[in-house]
């Protein structure tokens, strides 16, 4: 979005910055804060919420802001903004309610709390940018539905792999090539990784062990590709995707790793490869039916077809988030949002033998891993989304690698995420 930079400069010159409130102050949020506070013109990070307010204060300090003020209510946030005073709070809902905030950025990684924040922000007429694949991949369609009714944007972010994929997908479609696969490049896939196995990697990169375990066990890639599927109308060719090993294989040759019929039979597929180069990054495989244009594509070094590979060899996560905020606030454009009802879900599979009476832990922990599955299959087989699995009580033994169903568990009472999931099924049942 090259026009974003000039639009932000114009807002800066006019003294009308986009006012951003952020919920979450973890590893990725700290990077985002640095970008907004140090790099992005025409945009201000006005308020940050975190369960531990000290974490929000430290986030501002890392971004070079020393004078943040502790507040508790939406009115106090509005007063602080009028005084050009950045503020911190443990009340994420207050950020959503503050009249002065234009965009709410949700960066928690939590499904239940993230759903509460997104719904409160939408209800109060705020654009919502989420860096929370778990939330988007579980409830994105219904959150987008509510955002549409309120006339605001609900979107995933530029920079992380789903957003990079969608930008590439839109580019490929825009030049007249028909996308048949949206792909992701991983370095490792082992469904049995857990916080214990990943503790050293997490320490080196200053991240949480369960978070990096969710990268390794396939849960995160499943959420990322589910989000892309929901934004493009694509599906998965099989439960869990193909995910072929391709160590050292140039990405231009990656089409050989997938059955051609899977890509051509239907609306296209989302999938991933392990170890292709250059990586990490994303790719889109596309086709063109015009022999004259095929000749041009061959001339431009994209090969003889029938599949042409377009790729972005990096994803820069937090660096590009200000672009998403500007696209939503200034152009009413989502980086990536569901087209309508869900196309692909992420269902829970047992990482170990699960016993009746146990309570399921979180994504990336010890008990479950996520698998991408087509939403019609998820509904027909009554499969349990992994985004809703945490806190569920197991009613009967489940063998390792079996996919859990709602019949296997008892949901915790009173969760908004379960209410929204039921609403999502009802709203999109006709489609």
Secondary structure, 3 states (H helix, E strand, C coil): CCHHHHHHHHHHHHCCCEEEEEECCCHHHHHHHHHHHHCCCCEEEEEEECCCHHHHHHHHHHCCCCCCEECCCHHHHHHHHHCCCCEEECCHHHHHHCCCCCEEEECCCCHHHHHHHHHHHHHCCCEEEECCHHHHHHHHHHHHHHHHHHCCCEEECCCCHHHHHHHHHHHHHHCCCEEEEEEEEECCCCCCCCCCCCHHHHHHHCCCHHHHHHHHCCHHHHHHHHHHHHHHCCECCCCCCCCEECCCCEHHHHHHHCCHHHHHCCCCEEEEEECCECCCCEEEEEECCCHHHHHHHHHCCCCCCCCEEEEECCCCHHHHHHHHHHHHHHHCCCCCCCCCCCCEEEEEEECCCECCCCECCCCCCCCEEEEEEEHHHHHHCCECEHHHCCCCEECCCECCCCECEHHHEECCCCCHHHHHHHHHHHHCCCC
